[in-house]
């Protein structure tokens, strides 16, 4: 099964080797036909502590690295 890849913005880099990434998705409401923005936060593994707040990053699913981390940052 392919691993999901998401694009998002770093909202926190306070923890060691971990960043919090906010991923926004847009969709049309089924009844109102209005475009809605929803965001969700993911905690991702950042091995070198390379990313700072405001950076655009790509994250990929991985095996659990800790209690809350299920994603890792792709380096491009």
RONU-379539 format. One record per residue (C-alpha): x, z, y; residue number from 0. Coordinates in nm, 2 decimals, decimal comma. Layout:
BEGIN
SITE;X;Z;Y;NUM
...
//
This chain:
BEGIN
SITE;0,00;0,00;0,00;0
SITE;0,15;-0,09;0,34;1
SITE;0,24;0,18;0,58;2
SITE;0,04;0,20;0,91;3
SITE;0,23;0,13;1,23;4
SITE;0,09;0,26;1,56;5
SITE;0,20;0,22;1,93;6
SITE;0,18;0,51;2,16;7
SITE;0,33;0,71;2,44;8
SITE;0,55;1,02;2,40;9
SITE;0,37;1,32;2,55;10
SITE;0,60;1,60;2,44;11
SITE;0,96;1,63;2,32;12
SITE;0,99;2,01;2,34;13
SITE;1,06;2,06;1,97;14
SITE;1,38;1,98;1,78;15
SITE;1,37;1,64;1,60;16
SITE;0,99;1,61;1,67;17
SITE;0,79;1,43;1,94;18
SITE;0,42;1,42;2,01;19
SITE;0,28;1,07;2,05;20
SITE;-0,05;1,00;2,20;21
SITE;-0,21;0,68;2,05;22
SITE;-0,51;0,52;2,24;23
SITE;-0,76;0,30;2,07;24
SITE;-1,03;0,09;2,24;25
SITE;-1,36;-0,01;2,08;26
SITE;-1,71;-0,12;2,18;27
SITE;-1,98;0,13;2,14;28
SITE;-2,23;0,00;1,88;29
SITE;-2,54;0,08;2,09;30
SITE;-2,43;0,09;2,45;31
SITE;-2,19;-0,21;2,42;32
SITE;-1,95;-0,02;2,65;33
SITE;-1,58;-0,02;2,59;34
SITE;-1,47;0,33;2,50;35
SITE;-1,11;0,47;2,50;36
SITE;-1,02;0,74;2,25;37
SITE;-0,68;0,89;2,20;38
SITE;-0,53;1,10;1,92;39
SITE;-0,20;1,29;1,91;40
SITE;0,04;1,25;1,62;41
SITE;0,36;1,45;1,56;42
SITE;0,65;1,22;1,46;43
SITE;1,00;1,28;1,33;44
SITE;1,27;1,18;1,58;45
SITE;1,61;1,23;1,40;46
SITE;1,84;1,19;1,70;47
SITE;1,61;1,34;1,97;48
SITE;1,64;1,00;2,14;49
SITE;1,29;0,97;2,30;50
SITE;1,17;1,15;2,61;51
SITE;0,83;1,20;2,77;52
SITE;0,67;0,87;2,89;53
SITE;0,86;0,64;2,65;54
SITE;0,66;0,38;2,46;55
SITE;0,73;0,41;2,08;56
SITE;0,62;0,27;1,75;57
SITE;0,55;0,52;1,47;58
SITE;0,51;0,46;1,10;59
SITE;0,35;0,66;0,82;60
SITE;0,58;0,84;0,59;61
SITE;0,59;1,12;0,33;62
SITE;0,53;1,47;0,48;63
SITE;0,83;1,60;0,65;64
SITE;0,68;1,94;0,75;65
SITE;0,34;2,10;0,77;66
SITE;0,22;1,88;1,06;67
SITE;0,46;1,58;1,05;68
SITE;0,34;1,27;0,86;69
SITE;0,49;1,00;1,09;70
SITE;0,84;0,88;1,18;71
SITE;0,96;0,69;1,48;72
SITE;1,07;0,33;1,42;73
SITE;1,39;0,24;1,59;74
SITE;1,39;-0,12;1,74;75
//
